[in-house]
């Protein structure tokens, strides 16, 4: 899971006991050597799918981290590409990885942009928002997109109850909730609540039309449904 160049157990413990922002500042130099970075086996199918519906002009990577998603924007956008994140440390690493992009430090719930983007993408960031914030988050994305612009992100199918992935996710969620009950500041990272039905409902309320695109490279479940879909929300 972790390469020898990745963070030590002590470094992970310090990060976990920090705030979300401070934790990612600390983790940033070694983040790409952890399993938390979105892997190319996910990024490549997303880029392929977006190429089929593009090209786009200006693109924004929401909660860009160290810039993995900016490579996707570089492939499918003909104009400006921008990464936004609230961690200074993550943005510093991203600048070294994707020097042609622009970077802005900002909260995803208070984006400082006019409606200038044709595509917004996000990878692996939604666990840092609780369900009550989804509407506000999607509203911010809606406001920075031009009419007809698209908000796209991969969404894996939930793990089957009783499977190894199910128990791993349940255990991780439980540990985070106990940690936040006994320690301050909180570190919000809950991925189980981000469910397709809730996401579609909130996107629709915010002013998006939602379509789903299968990512066949990531395989199928035993019932034949895709293991991961690309959610594509188009601003009305």
C-alpha positions, -999 to +999 in steps of 0.1 A: +000+000+000+028+025+009+061+027-009+094+030+011+094+066+002+060+072+017+051+086+051+062+068+083+036+055+108+046+084+131+040+110+103+006+095+095-003+096+132+007+133+135-013+140+103-044+122+116-043+142+148-042+175+130-069+195+113-077+186+077-058+216+063-027+211+085-027+174+080-025+177+042+002+204+045+023+178+065+015+149+041+019+168+009+057+161+002+050+123+003+013+122-007+020+108-042+038+078-025+006+068-007-026+049-018-045+082-013-034+096-046-059+089-074-042+062-095-037+064-133-060+034-137-088+057-127-075+089-143-070+074-178-105+061-182-119+094-171-098+112-196-109+089-224-145+094-216-142+132-214-123+133-247-153+117-264-176+145-252-150+174-255-130+193-262-136+218-235-121+253-231-113+262-195-111+235-168-110+235-130-098+207-107-117+211-075-097+201-044-068+194-067-043+181-041-010+174-057-024+178-092-033+143-104-065+155-120-049+184-138-033+159-162-068+150-172-077+186-178-046+191-199-057+163-222-093+175-227-091+213-224-079+237-250-077+268-228-068+276-192-065+249-165-068+258-128-063+238-096-079+249-064-072+235-029-071+249+006-038+232+015-007+253+007+015+223+009-005+203-017-006+233-040+032+236-038+037+200-049+011+204-077+030+234-091+060+212-095+040+185-112+019+206-135+037+239-140+015+251-169-016+252-148-027+281-125-033+276-088-056+292-063-058+286-025-095+286-016-122+267+003-144+246-020-174+260-002-165+296-011-150+295-046-136+329-058-144+325-095-168+339-120-187+315-143-157+310-165-152+272-167-166+247-191-155+216-171-149+210-134-135+177-123-128+163-088-110+131-076-113+116-042-122+147-023-158+142-013-151+124+019-141+157+034-177+170+032-206+159+053-239+152+036-254+185+048-227+203+028-233+186-006-259+211-017-236+241-009-207+224-026-226+217-058-240+252-057-204+266-057-196+244-087-227+255-105-218+292-100-183+288-116-195+269-147-208+285-178-243+275-189-239+240-204-207+234-186-201+200-170-191+188-135-175+153-138-162+129-112-157+091-108-179+074-083-172+037-074-200+013-067-205+007-030-188-024-016-211-054-012-222-059+024-200-085+041-172-081+016-136-072+027-140-037+012-173-032+031-157-040+064-126-020+057-147+011+048-170+006+078-139+002+101-122+033+087-154+053+091-158+041+127-122+050+136-126+085+122-159+091+142-142+079+174-112+101+167-134+132+162-155+124+193-124+126+215-100+149+197-100+184+184-097+198+158-118+174+138-105+156+107-134+150+084-129+120+061-161+100+057-165+083+024-195+059+031-222+087+031-213+099-004-240+078-022-251+080-058-288+084-049-281+114-026-256+129-050-281+128-079-308+143-058-286+172-046-272+179-081-307+180-095-318+205-068-288+227-076-296+230-113-278+201-129-289+174-153-271+142-145-259+114-167-238+084-158-210+070-180-196+035-173-158+032-170-155-004-184-117-004-179-124-006-141-144-039-144-178-051-136-195-064-104-209-100-103-243-087-114-228-071-146-231-035-134-199-013-136-176-011-107-171+026-113-191+052-131-183+088-142-210+111-130-214+139-155-236+168-143-244+195-169-254+230-158-288+239-171 
